[in-house]
Amino acid sequence: MQTVGVPPGVYNVVHGLGADSAGEHLTRHAGVDAITFTGESATGSAIMKVAAEGIRPVSLELGGKNPGIVFADCDFEAAVAAHRTRLIFEHGANLFGHRACLCGAADI
């Protein structure tokens, strides 16, 4: 993310392994204003319960939907080609096949 100009600290990835991990502590921390999680449904359910206690926005990507992200300033034709290739050749047979596309602007 820093390579493309995102300032340090804006985007952080925290890996956790179940209860009492860094992810759980961050999810419960009062200083965390919003939660985004990608993973399996049981963990997503636990996060929703904790987030509801503090009424914080939550974004969950559960069950292997593997979104591809297309930014507004991208080479659109190249992005479409890449997503199409991944969809056709990986067709959900592994963890990396795209099943959703998130676009940076409504006019894309």
Secondary structure, 3 states (H helix, E strand, C coil): CHHHCCCCCCCCCCCCCCCCCHHHHHHHCCCCCCEEEEECHHHHHHHHHHHHHHCCCEEEEECCCCEEEECCCCCHHHHHHHHHHHHHHHCCCCCCCCCEEEECCCCC
